[in-house]
Amino acid sequence: MPIANTLGCARQLAQRGVRVEVVDHGPDADHFGVVQHSVLDVARAFPSAG
């Protein structure tokens, strides 16, 4: 299951009081393919430098 590592990381962060959103791109998603779908969402999550 490709997302298993992500879910494990999210659980560890939650134990420390950090909430994260996990997005499942489906069973065919791999590490590099997900980047194409996620990079803009990740960039929007950071505050702008403006």
ABEGO torsion letter per residue (X at the ends): XAAAAAAAAAAAAAAAGBBBBBBBAEAABBAAAAAAAAAAAAAAABBBAX
